[in-house]
Amino acid sequence: MYSRQYTAPCCPLRLDFDDADRLTGLHWQHQPMPWLTTLSGHWAAQLDAYFSGSLKAFDYPVSAQGTAFQQRVWQAIASIPYGQVASYGDIAKLIGSAPRAVGQACGKNPLPIVVPCHRVVASHGLGGFGLGNNESDLAIKKWLLAHEGAQW
């Protein structure tokens, strides 16, 4: 296991990889991490392309650990097209679940941006992001949605 850092326009990111070079985690950071090596190669190119607006879907070797239910939610989220949103209720109907359970699975998503949980919104507004509704996480969600031109 190893980690790399990437400086995204919205915030610094820490990416975690397994021994087979599969992405296992992507984490928002509040400050740069000078002790980590800067990300290079395939993932750096993919993130550069996403943040420049030229990449709409990631081509990725990932290894996301989660329950069978979380995996179903994450697969449904991954099907939301770039620049569009779906509500927690929409995802719940799609997989035969409840909106609150979908929201909890979104909060456990280890690969935000790659599995675009920022595209899942509440029926009455933005909804949560990351592990809660704190202002810095919601600011990132707003930035990502605006970057993609999504309306919510």
N, C-alpha and C positions, 0 to 999 in steps of 0.2 A: 504494500500500500504506500502511496505517495501523494503529495499535494502540490499544486502549482497555483500561481496567482495570475489573474487577468484583470486589467483595468478597463472596465466597461464605462460607457458614458454616464450611466445611472449610478454606478457605485463599483468599488472593488469587488471582485469575486474570488473565491477559493474553490478550486476544482479538485476533487479527490478521485484517484484511480486505483484499481486493483492491480495485482501482479500481472494480469493479462492485458494491461493498458486500457481496460474498459472504464468508462466514467461511472463512478458510484455515487457521487454527490456534487452538488453545486450549491454554494453558500454565499449569501449576501454578507459583505463585511462593511463595517463603518469606517475603517481606515485601511490604507495599503498595508501589506504584510511584507516588509523588506527582508525578512528571514526566509521567505519562500522564493523559489526559482520562478521566473516569469514563464508563463505558458507559451509553448511554441508548437509548430507542427499542425496536424489535422484539426485539432480542436481550436487552436488560435485562429486558423484560417476560417473555420466555420463561424466562430463568434464575430470575427471581423466582418464577415459577409452579412451576418444577421444585423449587426449594429449599423452597417452602411446601408441597409435596406435591400440588399440584393439576394439574401437568402430567406426563403419563406418557410422551409422545413429542414430540419437537421437530418443529416446522414450520419448515423452514429452507432458505434459499438458501445452499448451501455449495460450496466448491471444494476438495476434498481431492485433493492430488497424491499418486499412488502407482503402483506397478506394477499390472499386470492382476491378479496374484495377490493383492496387498494389497487391491485394490478388492473382490475376491471375499470375502476374509475380513471386511472391514469391512461389506459388505452382509449377510453372515451374522450378524455381531455385532448389527447394527442391528435384526435380526428377533427378538432375545431380548426377551421382554416385561419391562416394568417390574416389579421385585420378584422376578424369577426369575434363575437362573444357568444357564450351560451350561459344560461342561468344554472344555478345549482339544481333547480327543479327540472330543467331540461335534461341534465345529465342523469338525474335520479330516474326520470321516466324512461330514458334510454336503457338503463341497466336494471330497472325494476327495484329501486331502492327509495330512500328518503333523502330530501335535500340536506338535512343536518348531517347525515352519514357521509354524503358526498363532500360537504364542507370539511369534515374531519379528515377524510382521505386526502383532500387537496392540501390541507395543512401539513400532512406527512410526506408530501411529494419531495423526494430527495433530489430531483432534477428540474427545478424551475427554469424557465425559458425553453429548455430542451423539451420537456413535457410541460406545455404552456398553461400552467394553472392560472396565470394572470388573465387568461381569456375567459375565466369562469367568474361570473358576477352574480350578485343578488338580484332577485326580481324587482326590488325597489331601489337599487343603486349599486354602488361599487362592491360591497361585500368585504370580506377579509382578505388577507394575504400573508403568506409566510406562516408563522406560528401564532398569529393574532391580528389585532387591528391597530397596532401602534403606528404612529404617524410616519416614521421612516420607511416601514414596509409598504404602507399604502402609497407613499410618494413614489416608490419604485414601481408599484403596480400601475399607477397613473402614468408614469413615464413610459413604461413598456406599451401600454394601450395607445397612448398618443403617438409613440414611435411607429406603431403598426397602422395608425389611422383608424383605430376601432372606436365606435360610438357605443356608449353604455347608458 
